Amino acid sequence: MTDTQNHPGDEPDATTSTPQQSDLDYKINLLFGGSVVRKDLVKAVKGNAIVPSYVLEYLLGQYAASDDEATIQAGIDAVRKILADHYVHRNESELVKSTIREKGRHRIIDKVTVTLNDKQDVYQASFANLGLSGVIVEPATVKANPKLLVGGVWCICDIEYFHSDDARVVPWILGSLKPIQMSSFDYEGYLESRLGFNTEEWIDLLIQSIGFNPEMFGRRAKLLQLVRLIPFVERNYNLVELGPKGTGKSHIYSEFSPHGMLISGGEVTVPKLFVNNANGRIGLVGYWDVVAFDEFAGKKKRTDKALVDIMKNYMANKSFSRGVETLGAEASMVFVGNTSHNVPYMLKHSDLFDELPESYHDSAYLDRLHFYIPGWEVDTIRSEMFSAGYGFVVDYIAEVLRSMRNTDYSDRYQQHFTLGSDISTRDRDGIHKTFSGLMKLIYPDGKATPAEIEELLRFAVEGRKRVKDQILRIDSTMAAVNFGYSDKTGTWHGVTTLEQDEYPDYYQARSPRTDDVVSTDEVDATDAEPTATVQPSNAQAPQLFEGHREFQENQRGVSYEALLMPYLRGASDITIFDPYIRLPHQGRNLVDLLALLAASKDPADEITVTLVTKEVRGEYEQQHLLMLKDIQDSAATAGIQFTVTWDDTIHDRSIRTDRGWKLLLGRGLDIFQKGSGSPYDLGSRRQEFRQVFAFGITYINEGDGDS
């Protein structure tokens, strides 16, 4: 986010059919030309074709991987024609069959699944949309594409027709088959081009590659999105994400990569997932890089106890048994599901795994999870969140990530930091795998500064701590752990989860053995992440807090009432220094504070509020002046004399009062993330229901005023 802290959607809409290319988009095309595509083109060509995004991007990558508008338009037309001519719609399958018969040979795009007919000793293909089955497939084709046997693969196929008088002979013949995915790429070129981007630009490129507009996400929100990619880049990575509906939990696993398989949680069986002992055929884990379980949550869902036991063994040891033989596999396991209750409810009444089926609500299973994505932090997907910028063609980045599964960066933090000594081997494995995955995604050459490494290490520790802290609620025999790390000076850095900071009373309430373990926060208060709760205005606190507080991105429970008003209440002269009261949402933030000041004073009293800010010049100057005049007129009716002083030299943001308090505001008043925009969003009515950006605030008592 730039210093102006603009939010998308606050400026007048200038959208055209051809999005304005940003500086980042220009650099992306310059360094990765031919491997990137404009992400909004998928919608332009998809129409009513029910195919994964990677299929469409494969085609777009062949014809429209350019920033030249004429080439893009020609590419779109070409892809549309290919889909119109060759993609098989289920309701048109008979027409396509007729076309094959009349022409003798026709190319189609369809999902192909192969089975072995052991009675006739032949492989036979089924076509999902065309509705054909029993089509003979050469063994060499199956050997080259083993995923045809498990789950099926989207392919471009040439189908031939030759009728025979023998009713046992299938007249359909597979002339050729090509899976829709890349066959090769230049990995060294990928690493070299990465050097042309700084860290923020590279993360934004990855977010655009997923399909999202990075301007709509803060740093923490971007990292949460990238964690969803770790199973593709890290072998045997076990990930869980539980949260509200509509946050895109399963999208990446169904649309992002031809190496991932998304299955419904209710469709999981031992033969399908691991091995069919009847015929010895290996299941999904033997062929796919990622197996994701959709709709995994549901307390009352029936589960197969044998499956749970095999899964626990596989997640811990990367192996499973086939009769007397033990087999290994590399597939990462992802579990996604919806929650029915909010976080404080779950913390008060049960735990954050509350929604899982009973057989999986088990400490031995949960302890195998490497990271818990807090789905309640992920924003509900809205149309303005999708990107119109350039990102990697999906099958290109999918191949890059797959190739990096052989790399291990889990030790790259060790020359700068040391994990806490009481962190168990299993906890350490989870932290290592998450850290390694994020390093591969963001710093694929393995080189990063100590500050960059610390950011990823802290994030990895938090994700594993979220898992372990909930296990402590379920299993009292588990030993509590102080999660954190030491730097080279020996300074200890404790790590907390965001929900621990937001709801400390509920978070600790059910944890066993809390009397036996002193938390990191109590040991070293200077290192602890403070909670969002400031002393309520109606409490008779003996003394207001002095010092610095930090708030994490996505934290809730923060409001001007709790954060600022204890220090402003009773003041008659207040000066706000903020150079960026420019955009409508920033004006609304100021009005929210003025309304609190007005409500807190005697109606018969008047107070003076002075805003020191930078003057806006140019196109939006008049709009800016009108906004401030409206605020001034409105404030006057409530007994607040609001004036504006221009100062183009200021940069730091603070509030000063005639009672001696000085509040240093890292982000000024602009601490709240943009909400959904719906008038029915609770966050538009009460600040404590909104998520915040990461920010800090320092309280300094400079005078002898009555504080």
N, C-alpha and C positions, 0 to 999 in steps of 0.2 A: 504494500500500500504506500503510495507516495505521501509526501508531507501534507498535501492538500486534503488527504483523507477523503477523497470523493468516493461516493458509492454509485454503482451502476444504477441507472434509472432516475437519478436526480437531475441530470441535465436534460434539456429538451430532446425529444426523440429525433435522431437523425438517421434512422435505419433506412437503408436502400436495399435493392435486390442484390447489389454487390457490396459486401461488407468492406469497410475501410481497412486496409492492411496495416497492422501495427508494426512498430519497430521490431518486436519479437518475431512476428510472422515473416518479416523480411529476412531476418537472420536465419530463421528455421529453413526457409526455402533456399537461402544461399548455401548453408552448410549441409543440408540433408535433401537437396533437390532430387526428386524422383522417388523418395521414400516417405513423403508426407502428402497429406491430402487435406483439403478444407473440410472440416468436420460436419458442417451443415449440409454437405452434398448427399450424405446418406439418406436424409429425409427426402431430398429432391428426387432421388431415383427409386426409393423403396416402393412407392405406390402401395398396392395391396399384396405385394410379395412377402410371404411369411418366412423370411430367411434371417439368420443371424447377421449382425452388423459386419462380422469379419468376411462373410461371403460378398456382401456389397462392396466393402472396402478393397477386397482383393481385385474386383473388377475395376473399381475407381482407380486403384493403384496402377492398373495396366493402361488406362486411358486418360485419367484426369489428374495425375500427380504432378501438378504444375501450379504456378501462380500467374500464368498468362490467361487472361479471361477468355480469349477465343479458344485456347486449347481446353480449358475447363468446360466450356459450353459444348464443344465438340465431343469431349469425353463423356459428359452427361448424356448427350444424345446417343452416343454409341452404347453406353451401359443400358440405357432405357430400351434400346432396340434389342440388345442381347437378352434382357429379361423378358421382353415381349415375345421374342422368337423362341427362346429356349427354356425359360423357367416354367415348370409344370405346376399349374394350379390344380388342386384336387378336383374342382368341379369341371375342369376341362380335360381330364385325363383321357376320356374316350376320344376326344378330338385329336389329342396328341398321338394316341395309338393309331388312329386312322392316318395321320400324317406320316408316321413311320412306315405303315404298310404301303401307302401310295408312293412314297419317295424311295422306299427300300432302305433308307438310312437317314437318321435325323439326330441332331445333337440336343441334349437336354441338360438342365441343371436340376438336380434332385438329391435327396438324402438317401444314401445306399447302405444297406446292411447285408452282411453275408453270413450264411450258416453252412455248416458241413452236413451234407446228406451222407451219413455213414453207410447206409444200405447200398447206395449206388456209388459211393466213394467219389463224390464230386462236391465242389463248392457251388452254392446257389445264392444269387443276389435277389434282394427285395428292394423295390423302389417306393419310398414313402408316399409321395404324391401321385405318381403314375399308377400305382396300384398293381404293379407287376410283381411276380415272385417266381422262383424256380429258374431264373435266368442263369445259365452256366457261366462261372467265372474261372479263369485260368489260375492254377495254384501259384504261379509266379506273381500274379497281381495281388493275391491275398498275402503272400509272403512279404511283398514290398509295402503293403498297407494293412498291417495287422489290426488297426482300429476298426476296420470294416466288420470285424467279428464281434466287437464289443461297443454297442451304442450307435454305431453307424457314422458315416462321414459324408459331408456335403461334397459332391463331385460334379465335374463336367464330363458327361458320358456321350459316346456315340452308340446309339441303339440301332440294330439292323433287324429286318423281318424276313424270315424265309419259312414258308409254310411247307409242312410235310404231311403225307398221308398217314404217317404213324402218329396216332393220337398221343402216344407217350412222349413225343419229342416237343419240347417247348419251342415255338416259332421265333421267339425273341432272342437275339444274339447280342452280347456285349462286345462291340467293336473296339472301343477304347475307354479308358477310365483315368481321369486326372483329379486327384484331391485338390480342393481349393485351399491351398496354402503354399507358402514359399518353399522353394527347394534349397536355396542357399543365400547367403548375404555376406557382406564384408565387415567382420567384427572389428578388425583393426581400424577401418575407416570410421566405424561408429565411435570408438574411443577417441580417435583424433578429432572428430567433429565436436564431441562433447566438450573439449577444451575451449571451444569458442563461446561457451555460455558460462555466465556466473551461476551460482547455486540457485538463486531465486528464479532466473530465467529458465534453468533446466527443469526445476520442479513445475513451473508453469507449463512448459512443453509437455511434460508427462501428464499433467492434469488435462490439458487440451487433447492429448492422445486418448485419454479415457472418454472424452467427449464433453467435458465441463468447462465453463468459463472461469478461469482462475481468479478473476476479479471479484467473484462472488464468494470466495473462500479465504479465511485467514490461514496463517501458517499451520496451526494445529489441525485445522479441518483438512488441509491439503495432506498432511502426514497421515491422517486417518484414512483418506482415500488411497494413499500409496500402500498402506499396510495390506489393503485388499489384494494388491499385486504380489505380495511376498510369496504366497504359495506357488506362483508360477516361476519364481526365480530361486526358490529354496526347496531342496528335497525334504520330503517327510515333515512338512510344516503343518502344525495343527492349530487351526484358527477358529474362533467362535465370534459371531456378531449377533447380539440380541438387541432389539430396539423397536420403536414404533413402525407402523406400516408406511410404505411409500418413500423410503429413504434410499432405495436403489441397492439393497443388500445383495440381491442375486444377479443383478445386471451384468457385472463383470464376468461372472462364471458361465453365463449363457451366451454372451455377446462378444466378449473381448478377445478370446483366444481359441483357435482350433485345437488346443491341447487341453482344454478343460471340459469337464462333463458335469452338467447340473441335473440332479435327479431329485424327485420328490422324496421327502423323508419317509413317506408311507410305502414307497416302492422298493425299499432297501431289503435285500435278502443276502444270506451268506453266499449262495452260488453266484448271484449277480455281482456282488462286491469283491469276493475273494476267490473262491474256487468251487466248481461243481464237482463233487467227489464222484458222481455217477459217470461222468465222461472225462474228468481230469482237466476240464477247460478252465483256464485262469480268468478271473473276473476283471472288473474295471480297474482296480488298483495296479494291475500288471501292464496296462496299456496307456493310461492317461496320466498326465502330469498332475492334474488337480481333479479331485472328485468332491463336488460340493453338494450338500444336502439342503434342499430348500424346504421351507415350512417345517423346520426341525422341531420347533417348540410345540408345546401342547401337553399339559400335565397328564391328561387322560388317554393319550395315544398308546395304543398297544405296541409293545416292542418285543423282539425276539431276544431272550436272555442269552442264547448262544451267540447271536450276532454281537451283542454288547461285549461279551467276553473276548471274542476274536478281535473285535475292534480295539479293545483296550490293549491287547497284546501287540497288535500291529502298530498302534500309535506310540507304544513305548519302545518296541524292539525292531520295527520296520520289517517284520516278518509274520508269516502265518503258516499253518500246517495244511498239507494235502496228504491225508492218510498218515503214513510214516515219514513223509518227506516234508522238510521245512523250506519254504520259499521266501525270498525277499522281494520287496517292491519299493518304489520311490515316490508313489503318489502322495501329494499333500492332501490333507482332509480339512474341509471347511464346513462349518455348521452355521446356518443362518436361520433365524426365526423371529417372530414378532412377540413383543411383550404386551401384557394386558394392563399393567399398572405402571405408575411413574416410579422414579428412583427412590424417593424417600419412603414411599409405601413399601417397596420391596425390602429396603434396608430395615424398616421398622418391624415388618411382619415375617420376613423370611430371609432371602438373600437374592443376589443378582442373577442367580441361575434358577430362580423360582419357576420359570415357565417350562423348563425341560421335562420330558417324560420321566417318570419315576425311576426307570432303570438307568437313566443317564444322570440322574441327580445323585451321583455317587462320587465320593471323594477320589477313589482310585481312577475313575474315568476322567474327572475334571482335572486331576493333577497332570494329565498328559497334554493339556492344552497349553500352547506356548504364549498366546496373546488373546485378550478379550477386547474386541472393538466395542466401545460404548455407543451403541447405535442411537441412544437418546441424544447424543451430541450432534449427530448427522442431520442436516436440515432436510425436510421433506422436499423432494424434487419438484421444481417449478420450471416453467418453460424458459424463463430468463436465465436459468442456470446453465443451459446448454451452450456450447461454444460454436462460434462461427469462424474461429481462427484455425490455424493449421496444426495438425498433430501427426504422429507417425501412422502410416498405414498399419492397421491392426496386425496383420499377419507378419509384417516386418518386425515390429516391436515384440511380438509373441515369440518369434524365432530368436531374437536377441536375448530375451529373458530365459528362454529354454537353454540356450548355450551357456548361460552363466550359472546354471545349476551345478556345474562342475567346480565352481570357484568357491572359496571359503574366506570370508573377511571377518570372521567372528573374533579374531584376536587383535584387530587393528586399534582397539581402544587401550590395550594393555600397557603401551608405553607412556600413556598419560594418566590413566585412572585404574583403580583397583576396586573390584566389587567387595561388598561387605563380607566378612569372614563367615558369618552364620547363614549365608545364602546357600541353600542346598544344591546338590548336583543337578536335580531336575529343574529347579528354579533357574540355575545358571544356564542350563541348556536352552531354556525358553528365551532368556535374555539374549544369549549369543545368537540364536537363529534369527530373531527379529532384528537385532543390530546388523548382522551380516546381510540380511535381505535388504534393509534400508540402505546400507552402504552400496550394495550392488546397483540398486535403482538410482540413487542420487549421485554417488561417486564411483562409477563403474571401474575406474582405474585404481581404486583402493586408496586414493590420496585425499586427505581432508585435514583441515586445521583442527587444533585441539578444541576450539569452540564448536565447530561443526560436528566433531565426533561426540562431544558431550551432549549436544542436543539430541542426537539419535540414541545415545546410550540411555539418557534419562527417559526418553519416550519408551524404549524397549523395557526398561525396568518397571515403569508404570503399568504397562500392559500385562506383564507377568504378576505384578503385585495385585492387580485387580482380580486375577484368577485365585491367587493364594489366599487373599484376605477373605474371599467368599468360602473357600474350602474350610477355613478355620471356624466358620459359623456352622458348618455341616458336621465336621469331624473334630471332636475335642482332643483326639490323640495326636493331631498334627501340631508340630512345634511352630510357634509364632516366630516371625522373622522381621528384623529391621532391614528394610530395603533401602539401599543407597550405595554410595561409592565414595572413595577417597581420591583426592588429586595428589600430585607429586609433592605438595607441601604438607600432606597429611591431613588436610582439612576434610572433614566429613560432610557430604552432601546428602541429606535425607530426601527420599522421594515419596510423595504422596499421590494418591489418585484425586482426580477432580471432584468426584462425589464425596470423598473424605473431607475435602476442604469446604464443600458446600453444606454438608450435613454431618458435622463431626459427632453430634450426640447419637444419631441413629447409626452412624457407621461403626462406632465402637461398642454400641449397646449390647450386641449379641455375641461379640467376639469372645471366645473362651480364653482363659488364662491371661486376661488383660491386667490382672493384679500382679502377675509374675514378670511381665515384660514392660520395661519403660520405653515409651515410644521415642522415636528419633526427634519428634517435634519438642518433647519435653527436655531431651538431652541438650539440644542446641537450638534455641529459639531463633537465633540469627539466621539459621539455614532453612527454617521451616517455611512452607508456603502458607500464608495467613488465610484465614477463612473470610468469607464474604460478609460475615455478620459483624456490624459495628454496633456499639451500644445503642439500643432504641432510645428515641427522644424522651419517652415518658418514664424511663428508668432513672433513678437518682444515683448516677455513677459518681463516685468520689472524685474522679479526675479523668479528663479526656485523654485518650491515647496520644502520645507523641512518638514520632518515628516514622518508619517506612512500611508500607504494605504492598504486596504484589498480588495481582489477580490473574488467573490463567484464562487463556482463550477458551470460550464456550461455557465459562462459569455462569451460573444463574444465582439468583438471590441477592443481586447487587442493585442498589437504588441510590439516587441522590439523597433521599430521606435518611438512609442509614449512613451513607458515605460522607455527605457534606453538611447536612443540616445541624448536627450536634455542634459544629464549629461556627456556623453562620447564625444560628438562632440568637436573637437578642442584639445583633449588630445593627447599627443605624446607617453605616457607610461601608459599602462593599465594592471592591474593584476587581473585575474579572479581566485577566490578561489572556487573550486567546486570539491568535492571528487568523484562525480559520472558522469564523462564524460566517459562512458564505452561502452554503447550499441549504435548501429547504429543511432537510433533516437536522442540520446543525442549528438552524433557527428554532426548530421545534424543541431541541434539547434545551436551549436557553430559556424558552418559554416555560418548560417543565420546571426548571429551577426557580424562575421568578414566581410561578404559581405556588410553590412550596414556601417561598419566603413570604408571600402575601398571606397565605393561610396561617402562618406561624405567628404573625404579629397581631397586636391589637388593631382592630379596624380603624380606630381613630388616630393611629400613629402613621407616620410616613417614614420611609427609608430611601436612601439614595443608592442606586446601583449604577456603576460606570463600567462600560465595556471598552477596553482598549484592544483594538484589532487593526488588521490591515485593510486598506481600501481596495475595493475591486474596481478595475478599470476595463473598458472595452465592452464587449457584447452584453455582458450580464451586469454592468454597473447599475443601470436603472432598476433592474429587478432586485438587486442587493439593497439599494437605498429604500425601496418600497417595503421590503421585508422588515428592515430595521425600524422604519417609521410605524408600521403596523404594530410591532412589538412595543414600541414606546407608547403609542396611544392606548393599547390594551393594558399595559402595566400601570399607567396613570390612573385608570379607573379603580385599581385595587390599592392605591396609595403608595406606589413605587415610582420614584422619579428616576427614569431610565435615560441615561445619556451615553453617547458614543464618542470616543476619542480615537483619531486615526494615528497610527504609528507603524510605518512600513519597516522599521528596524527590528521589531520584536520577533522572537521565535519561540521562546519558552512559554509555557502555559501555567498560570497560577491564579489563585484567588487570595485577596488580602482583605482583612476586616479591621474596623476601628477598635476591636476588642483584643487585638494583638496576635491573631492567628494568621499564619501564612500557610496556604495549602499548595504544594507543588504538584501539578497534574501532568503526568507524562503525555497523555493524549488529549488534555483539555477536557471539555464536556463530552467529546465524541467517543464515548466508551462502549456504546451499544451497537451490536451488529444489526444489519438491516433485516427486518422480519419479512413475513410473507406478503405484507401489504394489505391483507384482508382486514376489513373493519371489524371482523369477528374474532380476530386474534387477541387473546388475553394480553399478550405482550404490548399491544398498541394502547392498552389501558393502564397497565401496571408494569413499572420497569423491572421489578424483581422476577418477572416471568420471561424476561428477554436474556439472550446470551450476550456476553461481552467480548470485546477484543482483549488480548493480553495488555495489561497496563499496570502502572505503579502510581502510588500517591504517597507524598511525604507530608506529615503534619508537624509544623514548627510553631512554637509559641514564642513570639518575638517581643511581646510587650507585657505590661503590667495590668492589661485589661482583665475584667472579670471573666475567667474561663471556666 
